[in-house]
Amino acid sequence: MDLDRHRLDAVLAQRRIASAEASEIVDARDLEPDEVFRVVRYPLRVGLGEPDLQLGVEVEPVDGETLRMNVAALAELVRRHGPAVVLTGAGISTESGIPDFRSPTGTWAHYDPQEYATLDAFEADPIKVWSFYALRFRALNEARPNAGHLALAELERAGHVSALVTQNIDLLHERAGSREIVEVHGSIRTSTCRRCGAAYGIETVLTQLERDGPPRCDCGDVLKPDVVFFGEQLPEAAIDRAYELARSTRLLLVAGSALEVRPVSLLPDETVLAGGRVAIVNRGPTSFDGRAVLKIDGRAGETLSALVDALRA
C-alpha cells in the first residue's frame, strides 16, 4: 500500500512538471535511473558520432504469417478497447523518405544538434541554423504521405482512431487526411518573428529561402521556425491535450517511435496508470516494450495498412 502511494505521488509530481511547468524536450539517454518519474531539463548530449545504435539498424522482415497473426491481435485490441489514441514519431515518416534523427545514418550523424537544433544556437546565430532548416523545409514540403499516414487517416474516418498525437513537424498526417491532430513539437506550417510576433506561412518562408537568405519579418528580424528546439518549452496547450488524451483512452497505439524523448515518452505511462493499454508498432526496441500488451516489430506502413484491412473484415 505504501509503495503504491509513493509511486502515485511520484507520478503526480511528474505530471505537474511535464504538463504545467516546462515540458522541454529532453533526451531520455541523459537520465539516470533515479530520474524515472521526473521530467528533467537536462542539457542535450547528443553530438556527432553518438547515434543510438539500436535505431536505424536493419530489422529482419516479418514473414506473412507472423504479420497476419500480429495484425489480427492488434485488430482485436482496437475492436475491444478502441477508438485508439495514436502516438507517432519519426519512424512513420522515414517511409516517405524523411530521415530519422538518431540512427547511424540519421540527421544528427551529419549535423550536430547542439549547433543547429537548440534555442541557444538559434539565438547565437540564426543564419547558421536556417542553413540547416532551409534544406529541411524544402525536403519536408516535397514529401508525401505514405501508407502509414493514409492508413491512420482511414482508421480515423472509420471511427477506430479518436485522435493522433505526433512528434513530427512534417504535416504529413494532415496531408493524408487526419483531422484530430496534436502536434507536440510544432510544425513547419508557420514561422514567427520573435520581436513583433508576426507569423508567416510556409509558402512565404520557402519563397524567401529561394533568395538564398534566411526568412525575415517585415520588421527586419530573422523568423524562427515554429518547431520546438532542444531547450525550448513545448506548446502548453498541445502537451496538455496530449496528456489528457493519453489518460482518457483505453488504448494507446504507438507507431514509429522508440519513445526516447521526454516528456512525450511518458504518455504510455499515463495510459497504463489510468487503466488503459498500450500497443506498439515500431522497427526495433522501444523503452516501453516490456509493458505493452502487444509489440509488433515492423514497418508502420505495412502493419497499419494491414490493420485497416483486418478491421474491415
N, C-alpha and C positions, 0 to 999 in steps of 0.2 A: 504493500500500500504506500509506504513512504517513498519507495523507489519510483512508483508511478507518479506520485505527486511532484517529486523533484524533477522528473522528466517533463511533465506537463508544464511546470513553472519555467523550465529552461526553454521549452519550445515557444511558450507565450512571450517570453522575453525576446526570443529570436524574431517572432512575428512583428513585435513593436519596432525592432531595429530595421527589419527588412522592408516593411511596408510604410513606415512613418518617418524614421529619422533620415535614412540615407539612400539605401538601395543603389550603392555604387557597384559597378561591375568589378568583380574580384576573381582572380584566377584561383580555382579550388586547389591547385597544386601548391599554393603558398600557405595553405592552412595546416596547422598542427592538429594532432588527434584530439586534444582537449578543446579545440575550437569548433567541434562538430555542430553545436547548437547556437553558434553565434555567427553573425554576418560581420566580417572583419574588413575594415577599409585598409587593405594591405597594398603596398606598392607592387606594381606589376613587375614580375620577374621572368618574363619570357623574352629571350633575346635570340639573336641569330645563333643557329646551331643548337638550339634547345627545344626541338619539336617533341611532341608527345609520341613516343614510338608505338603506342598502342593504337594510334589513329592513322588512317591512311594506308594501312597495310592491306595487302590483298587477302580477301576472305574467300575460302573455298565456296564455290557456288552451291546453293541449296538445291538438292535434287527435287524433281517434280513432286514426288510422293510426300516428301518431308514438308515442302512448301504447302501442299494441299492440306495436310493434317494441321499444320500451324495456323493457316488461314481459317480453317474450319473452327478451330478453338477460339480464335480471335472473333470470328463472326458470332459465335455463341455468347461470348462475353458482351459484345455490343447489343445483341438481342435482349439479354437478361438484365444488363446494367446500364444500357445507353439511355439517352444520347450521350455520347462521349464528349469530353473536352479534349482537344488535341494540342500538344506542345511540340513545336517543330524547331529544329536547329539547322546548322549549315549542311548537314548530311542530306537533307531533302533537296537542296539546290545544286549539289555537285552534279546531279544527273542533267542539269541544264547547262553544264559547262562552267559553273562558277566554282572556283577552287575553295576548299575549306581553309582554315587558318593554321591549325596546329600540326598537321601531318608533315612528314618529311618533304613533301612537295607543295605544301600549302603556302599561303600568302606570307606568313611570318618567317618562312625559310628564305625569303627574298627581301623583306622589309622588316627592320627592327621596330616592333610596335611602340617601344619607348620613344622612338624618333618620329613616328608617323601616326600614332593612334592614341595619344594621350592628350588630355586637356592642356597640360603644361607645354607639350610640344607645339600645339596649335597657337597658344598664346605667345610662345617664344618666336615662332617662325611659321605663320600661316601659309606663306607662299610655298614653303617646302612641303608642308602637309598636303596642300592642294595638288602638288606634283604627283602624289600618290592617289589622292581621291579623284583626280581628273581621269586617270586610267580606269579606276574602279567604277566611277559613274557611267562612263561610256559602255563598259562591259556589262554592267547590270542593266542598263537601259536597253541594250540589244538582246539580252537573254529572254528566253521564252519559257513559259511554264512547262514542266514535264509531266509524265504520267502520274507521279505522286501528288503534285499540286492539283491536277484535274480530278483525281480520284477523291481527294478531300472535299473539293467543291461539290462533287456529285453526292458524297455522303451527307453533306450539309443540306443539300436540296431534298434528299430523301428522308431527312429527319433523324439520321443516325449520329450526326455531329451537331452540337449546340453552339460551340464557339471554338475559336482557334487562337492560341497564344503562340506568337513566333518571336524568335530571337533574330530573325533575318531582316535585313533592311532593303531587300531587293524588289519588293512589291509583287512578287510572282504569285502569291496566294490571291491577291486582289485581281490580278490579270487573269487568273484561272477561273474566277467567278465566286470565290469565297466571299461572304458578306460580313460575318461576325468575327472580326479580326482584331486582336490586341497586339500591337507592335511595341514590345517592351524595350527594344534597343533603338527605337526611332526608325526612320526610313530615308530613302533618297528623294522622297516626294518633294521636299522643300529644303531650302537653306535660308538662314536668318541672320540679319545684321545684329551683332551683339551691342552696338551703340544705340541704335534707334528702334530696333525691334521689327523692322520691315522684313517680310518674308517673300521669297521668290520661288516660283515653281521650277521643276527640273528642266523643262524646256528652255527657260530663260537662262538657267545656270549652264546648261550644255552649250547654248549659243555663245555665252561669254567665254567658256572654256575653249571653244574653237578658235578664239582670237589669241590663244597661247598665253593667256594670263589668268590669274585667279579671279573668280567671280566677285564683283564688288557691288555694294549698295549704292544707291544714288547719292548717299551722303559721303561716299568715298571709302568707307571701311570694307575690309575683306569679309565676305559672308562666311558663316560657319555652317557646314552641312548639319542637318537636323538628325544626326545619328549620335548615339551615345559613345563618347570616348572613354577609355580607361581613366579612372579617377573622377568621372563625372556622374552625377546622380541620374538615375533612371527617371523617366516621366512619372510623376507621382500617381496620376490618375491611371496610367497603364499598369503599373506594377500592383497597385491596389486592386484593380479589376482582375488581374491575373491570379492573385492570391484568393480573391473571392470566388472565382471560378474553380480553382483547384480544391477549395474546401467544400464547395457545394456539389460537385459532380460525384457520381457513383463510379465513374470510370474515366481515368486519365490515360490517354493514349499518347505516348512519346514516340515521335517519328524523326529520325535523323539527328539525334542529339546524344552526345556522350555524357550530358549532364555534368559538365565541368565548371561552368561559370556561374558564380553566385551573383545575386540571390535567386535567379531563375532555377538553378539546380535544386533548390529546396522545395519547389512546387510539389513533386511527388510525395515528399514527407507530409505536406499539408493535406493531400488527398487521403493518404493512409491514416493519418491521425484523426481525420474526420469520419473514418469508417469506409472509405472508398477503396477502389482497386486501381492498380497501375499495370498497364501492358506496354511493352517496348518493342519498337521495330527499329533496329539500327545495325549497321555493319560494324562489328567489333564490340568490345565490352563497354558498359556504362557503369557509373558509380552506384546504380540502383538495381542492378541485375538480380542480386540476392533477395530482394524484397518484392520484386514484380511477380504478379501471378502468371505472366506469360512473357517470354523474351523470344523474339524472332530475329535471328542474326541474318539479315538480308537487306537487299535494296528496298528503299521506300516505294519507288515507283512500281516495281513488280508486285510487291506484297500488298500495297493499298489498292492497286487495280484488281487484284485477285479478291480482295475483301469486298469490293463493290459487287463483283460477280456473285460471290458467295451469299451476300445479303439479298440479292435479287432472286436467288433460287428458292 
